[in-house]
Amino acid sequence: MRSQLLTPMIVAVALGCAACGGGAASVRVVEGTVTGVDVAAEGIGLDNEEGYLIGSGVVWQDTRGSWHSGGVPECLPPLSSGANIVLGVVEVPDDHDAIGQPNHVVWIKCRSLPTEVPVSDVTGLGPYFHFCGQVPEHEVCQ
């Protein structure tokens, strides 16, 4: 819930500081391959070895080019990896960061779907990791 409110607040504060003469808020563009998405789809790691916080209100572009507001981006389902993405990131100084993560994502462009996603085994015993190349007929791999 905190991340739901934090990302829009950070952007608003950064823009407000710019209006008060505190300097322009800048968004850093980061491109890479996802190394992991947490179980809540609120945090991701990229192959640049940095972590990023994703608020629930983030705007994102799907692989077909349509924009969405909120929800889980199609390229970042929980516990997945391997998607190629582009992020718009606002960096928050450590002394102003309430949750320990200075890289807050304000927009996401999905360039590809993940190559590894958790899917349920047909036995129903729980989630197992499969590569989409091994289970291409599964709905999350299409």
C-alpha positions, -999 to 999 in steps of 0.1 A, spaced: 0 0 0 28 24 8 44 19 -26 9 28 -41 11 62 -27 49 67 -27 57 68 -64 31 95 -73 42 115 -42 79 113 -52 71 126 -87 49 154 -73 76 164 -48 103 163 -74 83 184 -97 73 207 -69 110 212 -59 117 221 -95 90 247 -95 104 262 -63 138 267 -78 152 234 -64 163 222 -99 146 202 -126 134 168 -118 150 143 -141 139 109 -152 167 85 -161 160 61 -188 173 25 -181 171 -4 -205 179 -40 -196 168 -76 -191 149 -85 -159 168 -108 -136 139 -112 -112 105 -98 -101 94 -101 -65 63 -120 -54 42 -88 -51 55 -74 -85 66 -43 -67 104 -47 -70 126 -59 -99 162 -65 -106 179 -58 -139 211 -72 -155 228 -39 -146 227 -52 -110 204 -24 -97 170 -28 -81 139 -8 -88 107 -1 -70 75 -2 -90 44 16 -75 10 2 -83 0 33 -102 29 32 -127 20 37 -163 33 10 -187 33 1 -224 26 -34 -235 45 -52 -262 18 -41 -287 24 -4 -279 -8 3 -259 -4 23 -227 -20 13 -193 -22 28 -159 -18 5 -129 -21 -32 -127 8 -56 -132 27 -50 -165 25 -80 -188 63 -82 -189 66 -83 -151 44 -110 -137 55 -120 -101 86 -143 -99 94 -140 -136 126 -131 -154 140 -126 -189 118 -97 -202 135 -69 -221 122 -36 -207 128 2 -207 122 21 -175 118 58 -166 134 61 -132 133 90 -107 162 87 -82 154 97 -46 183 106 -24 189 81 5 181 107 32 146 112 17 139 76 10 114 61 34 117 25 22 153 20 14 151 20 -24 163 51 -43 152 40 -78 115 46 -83 100 36 -116 75 61 -131 69 44 -165 77 10 -181 79 -1 -217 77 -38 -222 99 -48 -252 94 -85 -247 76 -110 -225 95 -129 -198 114 -160 -208 109 -176 -175 76 -176 -156 61 -196 -127 33 -218 -139 13 -244 -120 21 -280 -125 -8 -301 -138 -8 -320 -106 -18 -289 -87 10 -294 -62 22 -258 -65 42 -234 -87 71 -247 -107 94 -227 -129 94 -236 -166 109 -218 -195 84 -207 -221 104 -226 -246 96 -258 -227 59 -250 -222 50 -227 -251 13 -236 -251 8 -222 -216 -12 -189 -216 15 -168 -199 40 -178 -226 18 -166 -255 
